[in-house]
């Protein structure tokens, strides 16, 4: 299976522009013969959306933008990150989209509490794992800290997985890539499960976002 990793530069609050970047990545993936496209954490809203999440009109617009995006997806599978408001709770979410429909949704469980992100001020934590099959391959979905800050990473969710997909919007710091390599390699050695990781790129205020290549 050919899998496209859409490490794109999204703008906070620009739902129309971010959706266009996602669809452009989908178009390129199709041309390259990919069957699956993975976008970063909160790609649709940009990261970090911060106090925009306090506006009801914003997360309603995110849900509407996701619906419009799903309609444009036909013969490829897309995983997209976005804020999702459901039953009185707001989640950092990732949905699996196939043939115009959302078939699975995952809610981030470990919320980053660092001064730069403060996700727990805005989001509710999820409680369930997300597993789906495509082309005979069993995939799991995780969002950033769910993997990097879990110890051991996602141990309860890994049984039977072939590939773990990690959506991130992780900011650069010195030596971060080395520490991430160490965590990823230890996980792969212990479980035999492959990892595919995608990260936002670009910058937002004081944050520098850059691709992290895992081998």
Secondary structure as a PSIPRED ss2 file (coil, helix, strand):
# PSIPRED VFORMAT (PSIPRED V4.0)

   1 X C   1.000  0.000  0.000
   2 X C   1.000  0.000  0.000
   3 X E   0.000  0.000  1.000
   4 X E   0.000  0.000  1.000
   5 X E   0.000  0.000  1.000
   6 X E   0.000  0.000  1.000
   7 X C   1.000  0.000  0.000
   8 X C   1.000  0.000  0.000
   9 X C   1.000  0.000  0.000
  10 X C   1.000  0.000  0.000
  11 X C   1.000  0.000  0.000
  12 X C   1.000  0.000  0.000
  13 X C   1.000  0.000  0.000
  14 X C   1.000  0.000  0.000
  15 X H   0.000  1.000  0.000
  16 X H   0.000  1.000  0.000
  17 X H   0.000  1.000  0.000
  18 X H   0.000  1.000  0.000
  19 X H   0.000  1.000  0.000
  20 X H   0.000  1.000  0.000
  21 X H   0.000  1.000  0.000
  22 X H   0.000  1.000  0.000
  23 X H   0.000  1.000  0.000
  24 X H   0.000  1.000  0.000
  25 X H   0.000  1.000  0.000
  26 X H   0.000  1.000  0.000
  27 X H   0.000  1.000  0.000
  28 X H   0.000  1.000  0.000
  29 X H   0.000  1.000  0.000
  30 X H   0.000  1.000  0.000
  31 X H   0.000  1.000  0.000
  32 X C   1.000  0.000  0.000
  33 X C   1.000  0.000  0.000
  34 X C   1.000  0.000  0.000
  35 X C   1.000  0.000  0.000
  36 X E   0.000  0.000  1.000
  37 X E   0.000  0.000  1.000
  38 X E   0.000  0.000  1.000
  39 X E   0.000  0.000  1.000
  40 X C   1.000  0.000  0.000
  41 X C   1.000  0.000  0.000
  42 X C   1.000  0.000  0.000
  43 X C   1.000  0.000  0.000
  44 X C   1.000  0.000  0.000
  45 X C   1.000  0.000  0.000
  46 X C   1.000  0.000  0.000
  47 X C   1.000  0.000  0.000
  48 X C   1.000  0.000  0.000
  49 X C   1.000  0.000  0.000
  50 X H   0.000  1.000  0.000
  51 X H   0.000  1.000  0.000
  52 X H   0.000  1.000  0.000
  53 X H   0.000  1.000  0.000
  54 X H   0.000  1.000  0.000
  55 X C   1.000  0.000  0.000
  56 X H   0.000  1.000  0.000
  57 X H   0.000  1.000  0.000
  58 X H   0.000  1.000  0.000
  59 X H   0.000  1.000  0.000
  60 X H   0.000  1.000  0.000
  61 X H   0.000  1.000  0.000
  62 X H   0.000  1.000  0.000
  63 X H   0.000  1.000  0.000
  64 X H   0.000  1.000  0.000
  65 X H   0.000  1.000  0.000
  66 X H   0.000  1.000  0.000
  67 X H   0.000  1.000  0.000
  68 X H   0.000  1.000  0.000
  69 X H   0.000  1.000  0.000
  70 X H   0.000  1.000  0.000
  71 X H   0.000  1.000  0.000
  72 X C   1.000  0.000  0.000
  73 X C   1.000  0.000  0.000
  74 X C   1.000  0.000  0.000
  75 X C   1.000  0.000  0.000
  76 X C   1.000  0.000  0.000
  77 X E   0.000  0.000  1.000
  78 X E   0.000  0.000  1.000
  79 X E   0.000  0.000  1.000
  80 X E   0.000  0.000  1.000
  81 X E   0.000  0.000  1.000
  82 X E   0.000  0.000  1.000
  83 X E   0.000  0.000  1.000
  84 X E   0.000  0.000  1.000
  85 X E   0.000  0.000  1.000
  86 X E   0.000  0.000  1.000
  87 X C   1.000  0.000  0.000
  88 X C   1.000  0.000  0.000
  89 X E   0.000  0.000  1.000
  90 X E   0.000  0.000  1.000
  91 X E   0.000  0.000  1.000
  92 X E   0.000  0.000  1.000
  93 X E   0.000  0.000  1.000
  94 X E   0.000  0.000  1.000
  95 X E   0.000  0.000  1.000
  96 X E   0.000  0.000  1.000
  97 X E   0.000  0.000  1.000
  98 X E   0.000  0.000  1.000
  99 X C   1.000  0.000  0.000
 100 X C   1.000  0.000  0.000
 101 X E   0.000  0.000  1.000
 102 X E   0.000  0.000  1.000
 103 X E   0.000  0.000  1.000
 104 X E   0.000  0.000  1.000
 105 X E   0.000  0.000  1.000
 106 X E   0.000  0.000  1.000
 107 X E   0.000  0.000  1.000
 108 X C   1.000  0.000  0.000
 109 X C   1.000  0.000  0.000
 110 X C   1.000  0.000  0.000
 111 X C   1.000  0.000  0.000
 112 X C   1.000  0.000  0.000
 113 X C   1.000  0.000  0.000
 114 X C   1.000  0.000  0.000
 115 X C   1.000  0.000  0.000
 116 X C   1.000  0.000  0.000
 117 X C   1.000  0.000  0.000
 118 X C   1.000  0.000  0.000
 119 X H   0.000  1.000  0.000
 120 X H   0.000  1.000  0.000
 121 X H   0.000  1.000  0.000
 122 X C   1.000  0.000  0.000
 123 X C   1.000  0.000  0.000
 124 X C   1.000  0.000  0.000
 125 X C   1.000  0.000  0.000
 126 X C   1.000  0.000  0.000
 127 X C   1.000  0.000  0.000
 128 X C   1.000  0.000  0.000
 129 X C   1.000  0.000  0.000
 130 X C   1.000  0.000  0.000
 131 X E   0.000  0.000  1.000
 132 X E   0.000  0.000  1.000
 133 X E   0.000  0.000  1.000
 134 X E   0.000  0.000  1.000
 135 X C   1.000  0.000  0.000
 136 X C   1.000  0.000  0.000
 137 X E   0.000  0.000  1.000
 138 X E   0.000  0.000  1.000
 139 X E   0.000  0.000  1.000
 140 X E   0.000  0.000  1.000
 141 X E   0.000  0.000  1.000
 142 X E   0.000  0.000  1.000
 143 X E   0.000  0.000  1.000
 144 X C   1.000  0.000  0.000
 145 X H   0.000  1.000  0.000
 146 X H   0.000  1.000  0.000
 147 X H   0.000  1.000  0.000
 148 X H   0.000  1.000  0.000
 149 X C   1.000  0.000  0.000
 150 X C   1.000  0.000  0.000
 151 X C   1.000  0.000  0.000
 152 X C   1.000  0.000  0.000
 153 X C   1.000  0.000  0.000
 154 X C   1.000  0.000  0.000
 155 X H   0.000  1.000  0.000
 156 X H   0.000  1.000  0.000
 157 X H   0.000  1.000  0.000
 158 X C   1.000  0.000  0.000
 159 X C   1.000  0.000  0.000
 160 X C   1.000  0.000  0.000
 161 X C   1.000  0.000  0.000
 162 X C   1.000  0.000  0.000
 163 X E   0.000  0.000  1.000
 164 X E   0.000  0.000  1.000
 165 X E   0.000  0.000  1.000
 166 X E   0.000  0.000  1.000
 167 X E   0.000  0.000  1.000
 168 X E   0.000  0.000  1.000
 169 X C   1.000  0.000  0.000
 170 X C   1.000  0.000  0.000
 171 X E   0.000  0.000  1.000
 172 X C   1.000  0.000  0.000
 173 X C   1.000  0.000  0.000
 174 X C   1.000  0.000  0.000
 175 X C   1.000  0.000  0.000
 176 X H   0.000  1.000  0.000
 177 X H   0.000  1.000  0.000
 178 X H   0.000  1.000  0.000
 179 X H   0.000  1.000  0.000
 180 X H   0.000  1.000  0.000
 181 X H   0.000  1.000  0.000
 182 X H   0.000  1.000  0.000
 183 X H   0.000  1.000  0.000
 184 X H   0.000  1.000  0.000
 185 X H   0.000  1.000  0.000
 186 X H   0.000  1.000  0.000
 187 X H   0.000  1.000  0.000
 188 X H   0.000  1.000  0.000
 189 X H   0.000  1.000  0.000
 190 X H   0.000  1.000  0.000
 191 X H   0.000  1.000  0.000
 192 X C   1.000  0.000  0.000
 193 X C   1.000  0.000  0.000
 194 X E   0.000  0.000  1.000
 195 X E   0.000  0.000  1.000
 196 X E   0.000  0.000  1.000
 197 X E   0.000  0.000  1.000
 198 X E   0.000  0.000  1.000
 199 X E   0.000  0.000  1.000
 200 X C   1.000  0.000  0.000
 201 X C   1.000  0.000  0.000
 202 X E   0.000  0.000  1.000
 203 X E   0.000  0.000  1.000
 204 X E   0.000  0.000  1.000
 205 X C   1.000  0.000  0.000
 206 X C   1.000  0.000  0.000
 207 X E   0.000  0.000  1.000
 208 X E   0.000  0.000  1.000
 209 X E   0.000  0.000  1.000
 210 X C   1.000  0.000  0.000
 211 X C   1.000  0.000  0.000
 212 X C   1.000  0.000  0.000
 213 X C   1.000  0.000  0.000
 214 X C   1.000  0.000  0.000
 215 X C   1.000  0.000  0.000
